Amino acid sequence: MGEQTIALVTGANKGIGYEIAAGLGSLGWRVGVGARDRRRRDTAVEKLRAAGADAFGVPLDVADDASVAAAAELIADRAGGLDVLVNNAAITGGMPQTPTTVDPATVRAVVETNVIGVIRVTNAMLPMLRGSASPRIVNMSSSVGSLLLQTTPGIDMGPIPVAYVASKTFLNAVTVQYAKELSDTGILVNSGCPGFTATDLNGFRGVRTPHQGAAIAIHLATLPDDGPTGGFFDDGGTVPW
């Protein structure tokens, strides 16, 4: 691999994912824009390039084995390797999502994308990450996945979307397990919370901009070699599990 840092951001055609790609691109990194929809992916890449970023499109459906394998091959061919993986792609599964009424199929679909998709993509990219001098894995989570915050009296975490909330708790557990297994490899693995950001995921009800929401991912993607691993962070610092 050359001196230029190579990153892949999943779900990067819009919202927080796009802003993460833009932020990493502004650092002079080469950024793979992972997304399912070709038109939106191409539009995002064109916009990033117009802003001066070295961006390229990566057709990627995190819920599909063949798509993920093909994405890994494309990155190896186009970029020669990978230094940073930001697992940002996620779905809510729609509302309402109370535990007594949710369709089990909804839970299955949300976990397939938000958790299994992260595992699928991470494992496909690991051979390249292992070859990096300063590899980083950032899993975009949410403070709603914090069991402590969910059970602390007086803290209002909003609605009860059981599939989405549980998927983020699940993702945090997966982050810890990856960090433990990869502790002697130099690969730093962390979860990041973007805060309540206005995106189509929440009907644009959030109070933070996608640019603000992307900041924690950019921070975790650029950690020094002696930075933390196996942690859960937002802009304010550590988020309780």
C-alpha positions in Angstrom: 0.0 0.0 0.0 1.1 3.6 -0.6 1.2 6.5 1.8 -2.4 7.6 1.1 -4.8 6.3 3.7 -7.7 4.3 2.3 -11.1 4.2 4.0 -14.4 2.5 3.3 -17.6 4.1 4.7 -20.8 2.0 4.4 -24.1 3.7 3.8 -22.1 6.7 2.5 -24.4 8.1 -0.1 -26.3 10.4 2.2 -26.7 11.8 5.7 -24.0 11.0 8.4 -22.3 8.5 6.1 -21.8 11.0 3.4 -20.4 13.5 5.9 -18.0 10.9 7.3 -16.8 10.3 3.7 -16.5 14.0 3.1 -14.6 14.6 6.4 -12.1 11.8 5.7 -11.7 12.9 2.1 -10.8 16.4 3.4 -7.9 14.9 5.2 -6.5 13.7 1.8 -7.6 10.2 2.3 -9.0 8.0 -0.6 -12.5 7.1 0.4 -14.7 4.3 -0.9 -18.4 5.3 -0.9 -20.3 2.2 0.0 -24.0 2.2 -1.0 -26.6 -0.1 -2.6 -28.3 2.5 -4.8 -26.2 3.1 -7.9 -27.7 6.5 -8.7 -27.3 7.9 -5.2 -23.9 6.4 -4.9 -22.7 8.0 -8.2 -24.2 11.3 -7.2 -22.4 11.2 -3.8 -19.1 10.4 -5.5 -19.5 13.2 -8.0 -20.3 15.7 -5.2 -17.3 14.5 -3.1 -15.0 14.7 -6.1 -16.2 18.2 -7.0 -15.3 19.2 -3.4 -11.8 17.9 -3.9 -12.1 14.5 -2.3 -10.5 11.4 -3.8 -13.6 9.3 -3.7 -14.7 6.2 -5.6 -18.0 4.2 -5.6 -18.3 0.8 -4.0 -21.5 -1.1 -4.8 -22.4 -2.6 -1.4 -25.4 -4.3 0.2 -24.2 -5.2 3.7 -27.0 -7.8 3.9 -25.7 -9.7 0.9 -22.7 -12.1 1.0 -21.9 -11.8 -2.6 -22.1 -8.0 -2.7 -19.8 -7.7 0.3 -17.3 -10.2 -1.2 -17.4 -8.2 -4.5 -16.8 -5.0 -2.6 -13.7 -6.4 -1.0 -12.3 -7.4 -4.3 -13.1 -4.0 -5.8 -11.3 -2.2 -3.0 -8.3 -4.5 -3.3 -8.2 -3.8 -7.1 -8.9 -0.1 -7.0 -7.0 1.0 -3.9 -4.6 -1.9 -3.1 -5.8 -2.3 0.4 -7.7 -0.7 3.3 -6.7 1.2 6.4 -10.1 2.3 7.9 -13.5 0.7 7.9 -16.5 2.8 9.1 -19.6 0.6 9.5 -22.3 3.2 9.2 -25.1 1.5 7.2 -28.2 0.9 9.3 -32.0 0.8 9.1 -34.6 1.4 11.8 -37.2 -1.1 10.6 -40.0 1.5 10.7 -42.3 2.6 13.5 -44.1 1.8 15.8 -41.9 -0.9 17.2 -43.1 -1.7 20.7 -41.9 -5.1 21.9 -45.5 -6.4 22.4 -46.5 -5.6 18.8 -43.4 -5.8 16.7 -43.3 -8.3 13.8 -40.4 -10.7 14.4 -39.6 -10.3 10.8 -38.8 -6.6 11.5 -36.4 -7.5 14.2 -34.7 -10.0 12.0 -34.3 -7.5 9.2 -32.9 -4.8 11.4 -30.4 -7.2 13.0 -29.4 -8.5 9.6 -28.4 -5.0 8.5 -27.3 -3.4 11.7 -25.4 -6.3 13.3 -24.8 -9.2 11.0 -24.1 -6.7 8.2 -21.3 -5.2 10.3 -19.9 -8.7 11.0 -20.1 -9.6 7.3 -18.4 -6.5 6.1 -15.8 -6.4 8.8 -14.7 -10.0 8.2 -14.5 -9.5 4.5 -12.3 -6.4 5.0 -10.1 -7.8 7.8 -7.4 -9.4 5.5 -6.7 -5.9 4.1 -7.0 -4.2 7.4 -4.4 -6.6 8.9 -2.0 -5.3 6.2 -2.4 -1.7 7.3 0.1 0.2 9.4 -2.6 1.9 11.5 -5.9 0.0 11.0 -9.2 1.3 12.5 -12.7 -0.1 12.7 -15.5 2.3 13.6 -19.0 1.0 14.3 -21.7 3.7 14.3 -23.9 2.9 17.2 -26.3 5.0 19.3 -26.7 6.0 22.9 -30.2 4.4 22.8 -28.3 1.1 22.8 -26.9 1.9 26.3 -28.6 -0.3 28.9 -27.5 2.0 31.7 -29.1 5.1 30.0 -32.2 3.2 29.1 -32.7 2.1 32.8 -31.7 5.3 34.6 -34.7 7.1 36.2 -35.2 10.6 34.8 -33.5 10.0 31.5 -35.9 10.1 28.5 -34.5 8.1 25.6 -37.5 8.8 23.4 -39.7 6.2 21.8 -39.3 2.4 22.2 -38.2 1.1 18.8 -37.4 -2.4 20.2 -35.6 -3.8 17.1 -33.5 -0.7 16.5 -32.5 -0.2 20.1 -31.7 -3.8 20.7 -29.6 -3.9 17.5 -27.4 -1.1 18.8 -27.0 -2.9 22.1 -26.1 -6.0 20.1 -23.7 -4.0 18.0 -21.9 -2.6 21.0 -21.4 -6.1 22.3 -20.0 -7.2 19.0 -17.6 -4.2 19.1 -16.2 -5.4 22.4 -15.7 -8.9 21.2 -13.8 -7.8 18.0 -11.6 -5.5 20.2 -10.8 -8.4 22.5 -10.0 -10.8 19.6 -7.9 -8.2 17.8 -6.2 -6.7 20.8 -2.7 -7.9 19.7 -3.1 -6.8 16.0 -2.9 -3.0 16.3 -6.5 -2.8 14.9 -8.5 -0.4 17.1 -12.2 -1.2 17.2 -14.7 1.3 18.7 -18.4 2.2 18.7 -19.4 5.8 18.1 -22.6 7.7 18.8 -23.4 10.6 16.5 -26.1 12.1 18.8 -29.7 12.9 17.8 -28.9 13.9 14.2 -31.5 15.0 11.6 -31.5 12.3 8.9 -34.1 10.4 7.0 -33.6 7.6 9.5 -35.6 9.6 12.1 -37.7 11.7 9.8 -35.2 14.6 10.2 -36.4 15.2 13.7 -32.8 15.3 15.1 -31.3 18.5 16.5 -27.8 17.9 15.2 -26.6 18.3 11.6 -25.1 15.3 9.7 -21.8 17.2 9.7 -21.9 17.3 13.5 -23.0 13.6 13.7 -20.0 12.6 11.6 -17.5 14.1 13.9 -17.2 11.1 16.3 -16.6 8.7 13.5 -13.8 10.9 12.0 -12.3 11.2 15.5 -12.3 7.4 16.0 -11.0 6.8 12.5 -8.0 9.0 13.1 -7.0 7.8 16.6 -3.3 7.5 17.3 -1.8 4.0 17.5 -2.0 4.2 21.3 -5.6 5.2 21.3 -8.5 3.3 22.9 -10.1 0.1 21.6 -13.3 -1.6 22.7 -14.9 1.6 23.8 -18.1 3.5 23.2 -17.8 7.2 22.6 -19.6 10.4 21.6 -18.4 14.0 21.2 -18.5 14.4 25.0 -16.4 11.3 25.8 -17.2 7.8 26.9 -20.8 6.6 26.7 -21.9 4.1 29.3 -22.7 0.6 28.2 
